[in-house]
Amino acid sequence: MKVLITGATGLVGSELTKILLQNGVAVNYLTTSKSKLENQELYKGFYWNPDKGEINTNAFEGVSTIIHLAGESISQRWTKKNKQEIIESRVLPIRLLHHELSKNEHSVTHFISASAIGIYPHDYEKVYTEDEQGIDNSFLGQVVAKWEDEADTFKSLGVSVSKIRIGLVLAKNGGVLEQMVKPIKFGLGAAFGSGKQYQSWIHIHDLARIFQFIINNKLEGTFNGVSPYPVINEDLTKAIAKQLHKPLFLPNIPKFVMKLVLGEMHYLLFASQNVSARKLLDKNFQFKFPALDKALQNLLQ
């Protein structure tokens, strides 16, 4: 089997690539950086530039599944310019891939796109399944909706489409956990706002395994890439502090403070989405790190 990955050198892409290679799956990857091109037996890099519509079409050779992970980080100030870049970095690559496949013979049968639980409306009580039709009235909601709509265009090519709505990714190096650990290590940790907002999280290893599971079982449709046990922000903060053996004595950080510091992006810290993993569980996916304490122990020990 051979897959083609965009964003293969990123946080999630690196973990997924490692797992696929360990299982004998050949990985082609697309990169905008010529210095990151490698040419190994099972791991080959190909240059592309979605902004300019450039791509080395040799990347498609023998590929049955494309996994789209590339995208500008949403963890930056949401200026007008940055917003445009965040949207285009997700949509333009898909558009280019679709265009190239539509005019060339290929062996691709499955397109899997990363997505985000940010599409679900902010709510303190509702539990969200993949059947939810509502879209969050925020910039992030708009981004995810456009992202998913673009992914669905592959259906017109007779290609199966899967979308994985990713929650808060917990990883050892990089990502949101690293940012949360820093202040707690110095005794400056605190929950945000009421601390009652749900944060549906996932251990990076389990997330990579979800992609692998969907590839192996040829599953199509939308899946929530989250642990079965979401937590509220207050409990997440406490759990990290407990694992680090650090006290939490500061009051919760008010919303207006983070709004001053981060601008519109502060919304990421206060949005509440209690997201269900039931669909994956019903397909017999087994999480290695379903519970937060076990996940943090693995990542912070």
KELO-359892 format. One record per residue (C-alpha): residue in three letters; x, y, z. Coordinates in nm, 3 decimals, decimal comma, m for minus. Layout:
BEGIN
<type=Ala | X=X | Y=Y | Z=Z> .
...
END
This chain:
BEGIN
<type=Met | X=0,000 | Y=0,000 | Z=0,000> .
<type=Lys | X=0,114 | Y=0,355 | Z=m0,072> .
<type=Val | X=m0,031 | Y=0,679 | Z=0,067> .
<type=Leu | X=0,034 | Y=1,043 | Z=m0,016> .
<type=Ile | X=0,040 | Y=1,287 | Z=0,277> .
<type=Thr | X=0,029 | Y=1,666 | Z=0,284> .
<type=Gly | X=0,162 | Y=1,813 | Z=0,607> .
<type=Ala | X=0,367 | Y=1,498 | Z=0,672> .
<type=Thr | X=0,638 | Y=1,686 | Z=0,862> .
<type=Gly | X=0,394 | Y=1,858 | Z=1,099> .
<type=Leu | X=0,290 | Y=1,749 | Z=1,448> .
<type=Val | X=0,022 | Y=1,499 | Z=1,345> .
<type=Gly | X=0,182 | Y=1,411 | Z=1,012> .
<type=Ser | X=0,510 | Y=1,306 | Z=1,174> .
<type=Glu | X=0,335 | Y=1,067 | Z=1,412> .
<type=Leu | X=0,115 | Y=0,922 | Z=1,138> .
<type=Thr | X=0,410 | Y=0,877 | Z=0,902> .
<type=Lys | X=0,604 | Y=0,693 | Z=1,174> .
<type=Ile | X=0,315 | Y=0,451 | Z=1,236> .
<type=Leu | X=0,255 | Y=0,386 | Z=0,866> .
<type=Leu | X=0,623 | Y=0,319 | Z=0,796> .
<type=Gln | X=0,642 | Y=0,083 | Z=1,095> .
<type=Asn | X=0,357 | Y=m0,113 | Z=0,936> .
<type=Gly | X=0,522 | Y=m0,135 | Z=0,596> .
<type=Val | X=0,309 | Y=0,128 | Z=0,424> .
<type=Ala | X=0,498 | Y=0,336 | Z=0,166> .
<type=Val | X=0,462 | Y=0,712 | Z=0,219> .
<type=Asn | X=0,490 | Y=0,980 | Z=m0,046> .
<type=Tyr | X=0,468 | Y=1,331 | Z=0,091> .
<type=Leu | X=0,423 | Y=1,678 | Z=m0,052> .
<type=Thr | X=0,625 | Y=1,966 | Z=0,089> .
<type=Thr | X=0,670 | Y=2,335 | Z=0,006> .
<type=Ser | X=1,027 | Y=2,315 | Z=0,135> .
<type=Lys | X=1,283 | Y=2,173 | Z=m0,107> .
<type=Ser | X=1,524 | Y=2,121 | Z=0,185> .
<type=Lys | X=1,279 | Y=1,864 | Z=0,331> .
<type=Leu | X=1,278 | Y=1,641 | Z=0,023> .
<type=Glu | X=1,397 | Y=1,285 | Z=0,090> .
<type=Asn | X=1,417 | Y=0,984 | Z=m0,139> .
<type=Gln | X=1,414 | Y=0,658 | Z=0,056> .
<type=Glu | X=1,261 | Y=0,326 | Z=m0,044> .
<type=Leu | X=0,937 | Y=0,376 | Z=0,150> .
<type=Tyr | X=0,954 | Y=0,749 | Z=0,216> .
<type=Lys | X=0,969 | Y=0,993 | Z=m0,075> .
<type=Gly | X=0,919 | Y=1,367 | Z=m0,085> .
<type=Phe | X=0,779 | Y=1,573 | Z=m0,372> .
<type=Tyr | X=0,773 | Y=1,949 | Z=m0,411> .
<type=Trp | X=0,457 | Y=2,152 | Z=m0,446> .
<type=Asn | X=0,341 | Y=2,511 | Z=m0,408> .
<type=Pro | X=m0,040 | Y=2,531 | Z=m0,381> .
<type=Asp | X=m0,034 | Y=2,912 | Z=m0,385> .
<type=Lys | X=0,118 | Y=2,902 | Z=m0,733> .
<type=Gly | X=m0,061 | Y=2,587 | Z=m0,848> .
<type=Glu | X=0,266 | Y=2,392 | Z=m0,875> .
<type=Ile | X=0,296 | Y=2,021 | Z=m0,799> .
<type=Asn | X=0,522 | Y=1,731 | Z=m0,893> .
<type=Thr | X=0,261 | Y=1,484 | Z=m1,023> .
<type=Asn | X=0,504 | Y=1,192 | Z=m0,975> .
<type=Ala | X=0,379 | Y=1,207 | Z=m0,615> .
<type=Phe | X=0,058 | Y=1,029 | Z=m0,724> .
<type=Glu | X=0,232 | Y=0,724 | Z=m0,868> .
<type=Gly | X=0,095 | Y=0,404 | Z=m0,713> .
<type=Val | X=m0,096 | Y=0,597 | Z=m0,445> .
<type=Ser | X=m0,433 | Y=0,463 | Z=m0,328> .
<type=Thr | X=m0,502 | Y=0,707 | Z=m0,042> .
<type=Ile | X=m0,437 | Y=1,080 | Z=m0,002> .
<type=Ile | X=m0,426 | Y=1,223 | Z=0,351> .
<type=His | X=m0,457 | Y=1,600 | Z=0,373> .
<type=Leu | X=m0,311 | Y=1,742 | Z=0,696> .
<type=Ala | X=m0,151 | Y=2,064 | Z=0,568> .
<type=Gly | X=m0,277 | Y=2,396 | Z=0,703> .
<type=Glu | X=m0,158 | Y=2,716 | Z=0,863> .
<type=Ser | X=m0,178 | Y=2,712 | Z=1,245> .
<type=Ile | X=m0,495 | Y=2,867 | Z=1,388> .
<type=Ser | X=m0,299 | Y=2,955 | Z=1,704> .
<type=Gln | X=m0,201 | Y=3,301 | Z=1,588> .
<type=Arg | X=m0,368 | Y=3,642 | Z=1,594> .
<type=Trp | X=m0,671 | Y=3,639 | Z=1,369> .
<type=Thr | X=m0,588 | Y=3,948 | Z=1,165> .
<type=Lys | X=m0,763 | Y=3,992 | Z=0,831> .
<type=Lys | X=m0,446 | Y=3,877 | Z=0,652> .
<type=Asn | X=m0,391 | Y=3,576 | Z=0,881> .
<type=Lys | X=m0,754 | Y=3,469 | Z=0,849> .
<type=Gln | X=m0,721 | Y=3,461 | Z=0,472> .
<type=Glu | X=m0,400 | Y=3,257 | Z=0,497> .
<type=Ile | X=m0,560 | Y=3,012 | Z=0,743> .
<type=Ile | X=m0,850 | Y=2,947 | Z=0,504> .
<type=Glu | X=m0,642 | Y=2,934 | Z=0,186> .
<type=Ser | X=m0,381 | Y=2,701 | Z=0,340> .
<type=Arg | X=m0,656 | Y=2,440 | Z=0,386> .
<type=Val | X=m0,864 | Y=2,497 | Z=0,074> .
<type=Leu | X=m0,611 | Y=2,570 | Z=m0,203> .
<type=Pro | X=m0,410 | Y=2,246 | Z=m0,155> .
<type=Ile | X=m0,730 | Y=2,038 | Z=m0,184> .
<type=Arg | X=m0,830 | Y=2,233 | Z=m0,494> .
<type=Leu | X=m0,491 | Y=2,168 | Z=m0,654> .
<type=Leu | X=m0,499 | Y=1,796 | Z=m0,574> .
<type=His | X=m0,852 | Y=1,767 | Z=m0,713> .
<type=His | X=m0,754 | Y=1,956 | Z=m1,030> .
<type=Glu | X=m0,453 | Y=1,732 | Z=m1,097> .
<type=Leu | X=m0,642 | Y=1,408 | Z=m1,037> .
<type=Ser | X=m0,931 | Y=1,521 | Z=m1,258> .
<type=Lys | X=m0,704 | Y=1,559 | Z=m1,561> .
<type=Asn | X=m0,463 | Y=1,267 | Z=m1,508> .
<type=Glu | X=m0,499 | Y=0,892 | Z=m1,478> .
<type=His | X=m0,448 | Y=0,785 | Z=m1,117> .
<type=Ser | X=m0,499 | Y=0,501 | Z=m0,869> .
<type=Val | X=m0,644 | Y=0,711 | Z=m0,583> .
<type=Thr | X=m0,961 | Y=0,565 | Z=m0,431> .
<type=His | X=m0,971 | Y=0,736 | Z=m0,091> .
<type=Phe | X=m0,927 | Y=1,098 | Z=0,021> .
<type=Ile | X=m0,895 | Y=1,161 | Z=0,396> .
<type=Ser | X=m0,893 | Y=1,517 | Z=0,523> .
<type=Ala | X=m0,818 | Y=1,652 | Z=0,866> .
<type=Ser | X=m1,094 | Y=1,873 | Z=1,001> .
<type=Ala | X=m1,171 | Y=2,019 | Z=1,344> .
<type=Ile | X=m1,433 | Y=1,998 | Z=1,617> .
<type=Gly | X=m1,443 | Y=2,379 | Z=1,598> .
<type=Ile | X=m1,729 | Y=2,331 | Z=1,352> .
<type=Tyr | X=m1,960 | Y=2,242 | Z=1,643> .
<type=Pro | X=m2,147 | Y=2,532 | Z=1,808> .
<type=His | X=m2,025 | Y=2,648 | Z=2,149> .
<type=Asp | X=m2,241 | Y=2,478 | Z=2,413> .
<type=Tyr | X=m2,189 | Y=2,380 | Z=2,776> .
<type=Glu | X=m2,440 | Y=2,093 | Z=2,780> .
<type=Lys | X=m2,493 | Y=1,941 | Z=2,437> .
<type=Val | X=m2,300 | Y=1,629 | Z=2,336> .
<type=Tyr | X=m2,201 | Y=1,645 | Z=1,970> .
<type=Thr | X=m2,207 | Y=1,352 | Z=1,729> .
<type=Glu | X=m2,104 | Y=1,361 | Z=1,364> .
<type=Asp | X=m2,471 | Y=1,401 | Z=1,266> .
<type=Glu | X=m2,485 | Y=1,756 | Z=1,404> .
<type=Gln | X=m2,596 | Y=2,000 | Z=1,132> .
<type=Gly | X=m2,527 | Y=2,323 | Z=1,319> .
<type=Ile | X=m2,209 | Y=2,521 | Z=1,248> .
<type=Asp | X=m2,042 | Y=2,740 | Z=1,509> .
<type=Asn | X=m2,092 | Y=3,111 | Z=1,446> .
<type=Ser | X=m1,721 | Y=3,193 | Z=1,468> .
<type=Phe | X=m1,426 | Y=3,228 | Z=1,235> .
<type=Leu | X=m1,318 | Y=2,873 | Z=1,321> .
<type=Gly | X=m1,664 | Y=2,740 | Z=1,234> .
<type=Gln | X=m1,641 | Y=2,911 | Z=0,895> .
<type=Val | X=m1,291 | Y=2,770 | Z=0,832> .
<type=Val | X=m1,394 | Y=2,412 | Z=0,905> .
<type=Ala | X=m1,711 | Y=2,435 | Z=0,696> .
<type=Lys | X=m1,512 | Y=2,557 | Z=0,390> .
<type=Trp | X=m1,244 | Y=2,295 | Z=0,456> .
<type=Glu | X=m1,496 | Y=2,010 | Z=0,462> .
<type=Asp | X=m1,692 | Y=2,138 | Z=0,160> .
<type=Glu | X=m1,370 | Y=2,142 | Z=m0,041> .
<type=Ala | X=m1,284 | Y=1,787 | Z=0,068> .
<type=Asp | X=m1,626 | Y=1,667 | Z=m0,050> .
<type=Thr | X=m1,543 | Y=1,772 | Z=m0,408> .
<type=Phe | X=m1,341 | Y=1,450 | Z=m0,440> .
<type=Lys | X=m1,669 | Y=1,258 | Z=m0,449> .
<type=Ser | X=m1,719 | Y=1,397 | Z=m0,801> .
<type=Leu | X=m1,410 | Y=1,197 | Z=m0,905> .
<type=Gly | X=m1,555 | Y=0,873 | Z=m0,767> .
<type=Val | X=m1,316 | Y=0,889 | Z=m0,472> .
<type=Ser | X=m1,434 | Y=0,797 | Z=m0,120> .
<type=Val | X=m1,407 | Y=1,089 | Z=0,124> .
<type=Ser | X=m1,340 | Y=1,078 | Z=0,498> .
<type=Lys | X=m1,313 | Y=1,375 | Z=0,733> .
<type=Ile | X=m1,163 | Y=1,351 | Z=1,080> .
<type=Arg | X=m1,275 | Y=1,629 | Z=1,315> .
<type=Ile | X=m0,978 | Y=1,665 | Z=1,543> .
<type=Gly | X=m1,001 | Y=1,781 | Z=1,903> .
<type=Leu | X=m0,732 | Y=1,926 | Z=2,128> .
<type=Val | X=m0,419 | Y=1,729 | Z=2,034> .
<type=Leu | X=m0,201 | Y=1,639 | Z=2,332> .
<type=Ala | X=0,160 | Y=1,570 | Z=2,233> .
<type=Lys | X=0,498 | Y=1,555 | Z=2,405> .
<type=Asn | X=0,676 | Y=1,801 | Z=2,177> .
<type=Gly | X=0,479 | Y=2,093 | Z=2,042> .
<type=Gly | X=0,110 | Y=2,165 | Z=2,031> .
<type=Val | X=m0,127 | Y=2,294 | Z=2,294> .
<type=Leu | X=m0,003 | Y=2,079 | Z=2,585> .
<type=Glu | X=0,342 | Y=2,236 | Z=2,566> .
<type=Gln | X=0,183 | Y=2,580 | Z=2,592> .
<type=Met | X=m0,030 | Y=2,477 | Z=2,891> .
<type=Val | X=0,263 | Y=2,315 | Z=3,073> .
<type=Lys | X=0,486 | Y=2,625 | Z=3,066> .
<type=Pro | X=0,291 | Y=2,849 | Z=3,308> .
<type=Ile | X=0,197 | Y=2,555 | Z=3,534> .
<type=Lys | X=0,564 | Y=2,460 | Z=3,571> .
<type=Phe | X=0,631 | Y=2,809 | Z=3,708> .
<type=Gly | X=0,332 | Y=2,798 | Z=3,941> .
<type=Leu | X=0,135 | Y=3,037 | Z=3,720> .
<type=Gly | X=m0,126 | Y=2,798 | Z=3,587> .
<type=Ala | X=m0,497 | Y=2,877 | Z=3,601> .
<type=Ala | X=m0,820 | Y=2,780 | Z=3,429> .
<type=Phe | X=m0,978 | Y=3,011 | Z=3,173> .
<type=Gly | X=m1,301 | Y=3,194 | Z=3,249> .
<type=Ser | X=m1,547 | Y=2,974 | Z=3,437> .
<type=Gly | X=m1,330 | Y=2,672 | Z=3,359> .
<type=Lys | X=m1,651 | Y=2,484 | Z=3,280> .
<type=Gln | X=m1,602 | Y=2,478 | Z=2,902> .
<type=Tyr | X=m1,564 | Y=2,127 | Z=2,762> .
<type=Gln | X=m1,238 | Y=2,045 | Z=2,589> .
<type=Ser | X=m1,252 | Y=1,732 | Z=2,379> .
<type=Trp | X=m0,895 | Y=1,611 | Z=2,357> .
<type=Ile | X=m0,697 | Y=1,329 | Z=2,191> .
<type=His | X=m0,353 | Y=1,178 | Z=2,253> .
<type=Ile | X=m0,147 | Y=1,225 | Z=1,937> .
<type=His | X=m0,069 | Y=0,853 | Z=1,912> .
<type=Asp | X=m0,439 | Y=0,766 | Z=1,917> .
<type=Leu | X=m0,511 | Y=1,034 | Z=1,658> .
<type=Ala | X=m0,251 | Y=0,889 | Z=1,421> .
<type=Arg | X=m0,397 | Y=0,543 | Z=1,483> .
<type=Ile | X=m0,744 | Y=0,675 | Z=1,393> .
<type=Phe | X=m0,615 | Y=0,783 | Z=1,052> .
<type=Gln | X=m0,450 | Y=0,442 | Z=1,011> .
<type=Phe | X=m0,774 | Y=0,266 | Z=1,117> .
<type=Ile | X=m0,978 | Y=0,461 | Z=0,862> .
<type=Ile | X=m0,724 | Y=0,380 | Z=0,587> .
<type=Asn | X=m0,713 | Y=0,007 | Z=0,671> .
<type=Asn | X=m1,089 | Y=m0,031 | Z=0,701> .
<type=Lys | X=m1,169 | Y=0,196 | Z=0,404> .
<type=Leu | X=m1,416 | Y=0,391 | Z=0,615> .
<type=Glu | X=m1,582 | Y=0,693 | Z=0,460> .
<type=Gly | X=m1,780 | Y=0,978 | Z=0,613> .
<type=Thr | X=m1,713 | Y=1,204 | Z=0,910> .
<type=Phe | X=m1,548 | Y=1,089 | Z=1,233> .
<type=Asn | X=m1,473 | Y=1,273 | Z=1,555> .
<type=Gly | X=m1,102 | Y=1,239 | Z=1,636> .
<type=Val | X=m1,140 | Y=1,272 | Z=2,013> .
<type=Ser | X=m1,099 | Y=1,064 | Z=2,327> .
<type=Pro | X=m1,418 | Y=0,903 | Z=2,468> .
<type=Tyr | X=m1,374 | Y=1,110 | Z=2,786> .
<type=Pro | X=m1,374 | Y=1,489 | Z=2,730> .
<type=Val | X=m1,302 | Y=1,711 | Z=3,031> .
<type=Ile | X=m1,376 | Y=2,067 | Z=3,133> .
<type=Asn | X=m1,093 | Y=2,320 | Z=3,119> .
<type=Glu | X=m1,067 | Y=2,338 | Z=3,498> .
<type=Asp | X=m1,014 | Y=1,962 | Z=3,527> .
<type=Leu | X=m0,762 | Y=1,959 | Z=3,242> .
<type=Thr | X=m0,560 | Y=2,230 | Z=3,414> .
<type=Lys | X=m0,573 | Y=2,045 | Z=3,747> .
<type=Ala | X=m0,474 | Y=1,715 | Z=3,586> .
<type=Ile | X=m0,165 | Y=1,869 | Z=3,423> .
<type=Ala | X=m0,065 | Y=2,037 | Z=3,751> .
<type=Lys | X=m0,110 | Y=1,708 | Z=3,938> .
<type=Gln | X=0,109 | Y=1,522 | Z=3,687> .
<type=Leu | X=0,378 | Y=1,792 | Z=3,720> .
<type=His | X=0,342 | Y=1,802 | Z=4,101> .
<type=Lys | X=0,276 | Y=2,177 | Z=4,089> .
<type=Pro | X=0,025 | Y=2,379 | Z=4,292> .
<type=Leu | X=m0,259 | Y=2,580 | Z=4,141> .
<type=Phe | X=m0,338 | Y=2,882 | Z=4,354> .
<type=Leu | X=m0,411 | Y=3,163 | Z=4,106> .
<type=Pro | X=m0,772 | Y=3,263 | Z=4,033> .
<type=Asn | X=m0,922 | Y=3,175 | Z=3,696> .
<type=Ile | X=m0,811 | Y=3,405 | Z=3,415> .
<type=Pro | X=m1,098 | Y=3,633 | Z=3,308> .
<type=Lys | X=m1,214 | Y=3,632 | Z=2,946> .
<type=Phe | X=m1,149 | Y=4,002 | Z=2,894> .
<type=Val | X=m0,781 | Y=3,959 | Z=2,988> .
<type=Met | X=m0,725 | Y=3,691 | Z=2,724> .
<type=Lys | X=m0,918 | Y=3,898 | Z=2,473> .
<type=Leu | X=m0,675 | Y=4,184 | Z=2,531> .
<type=Val | X=m0,378 | Y=3,950 | Z=2,495> .
<type=Leu | X=m0,492 | Y=3,735 | Z=2,202> .
<type=Gly | X=m0,763 | Y=3,936 | Z=2,028> .
<type=Glu | X=m1,034 | Y=3,735 | Z=1,852> .
<type=Met | X=m0,827 | Y=3,418 | Z=1,882> .
<type=His | X=m0,908 | Y=3,408 | Z=2,257> .
<type=Tyr | X=m1,228 | Y=3,230 | Z=2,146> .
<type=Leu | X=m1,029 | Y=2,906 | Z=2,117> .
<type=Leu | X=m0,975 | Y=2,901 | Z=2,494> .
<type=Phe | X=m1,336 | Y=2,961 | Z=2,592> .
<type=Ala | X=m1,540 | Y=2,765 | Z=2,337> .
<type=Ser | X=m1,708 | Y=2,455 | Z=2,480> .
<type=Gln | X=m1,756 | Y=2,143 | Z=2,267> .
<type=Asn | X=m1,842 | Y=1,813 | Z=2,431> .
<type=Val | X=m1,774 | Y=1,578 | Z=2,140> .
<type=Ser | X=m1,861 | Y=1,209 | Z=2,121> .
<type=Ala | X=m1,626 | Y=0,932 | Z=2,006> .
<type=Arg | X=m1,911 | Y=0,678 | Z=1,993> .
<type=Lys | X=m1,899 | Y=0,634 | Z=1,613> .
<type=Leu | X=m1,536 | Y=0,519 | Z=1,622> .
<type=Leu | X=m1,601 | Y=0,294 | Z=1,922> .
<type=Asp | X=m1,893 | Y=0,135 | Z=1,737> .
<type=Lys | X=m1,652 | Y=0,057 | Z=1,452> .
<type=Asn | X=m1,436 | Y=m0,125 | Z=1,712> .
<type=Phe | X=m1,155 | Y=0,127 | Z=1,727> .
<type=Gln | X=m0,964 | Y=0,077 | Z=2,053> .
<type=Phe | X=m0,803 | Y=0,379 | Z=2,219> .
<type=Lys | X=m0,467 | Y=0,327 | Z=2,387> .
<type=Phe | X=m0,508 | Y=0,646 | Z=2,590> .
<type=Pro | X=m0,882 | Y=0,693 | Z=2,648> .
<type=Ala | X=m0,845 | Y=0,855 | Z=2,992> .
<type=Leu | X=m0,674 | Y=1,189 | Z=3,054> .
<type=Asp | X=m0,458 | Y=1,078 | Z=3,349> .
<type=Lys | X=m0,312 | Y=0,790 | Z=3,147> .
<type=Ala | X=m0,248 | Y=1,018 | Z=2,848> .
<type=Leu | X=m0,075 | Y=1,284 | Z=3,060> .
<type=Gln | X=0,128 | Y=1,025 | Z=3,243> .
<type=Asn | X=0,257 | Y=0,899 | Z=2,908> .
<type=Leu | X=0,333 | Y=1,247 | Z=2,772> .
<type=Leu | X=0,469 | Y=1,419 | Z=3,085> .
<type=Gln | X=0,652 | Y=1,142 | Z=3,272> .
END
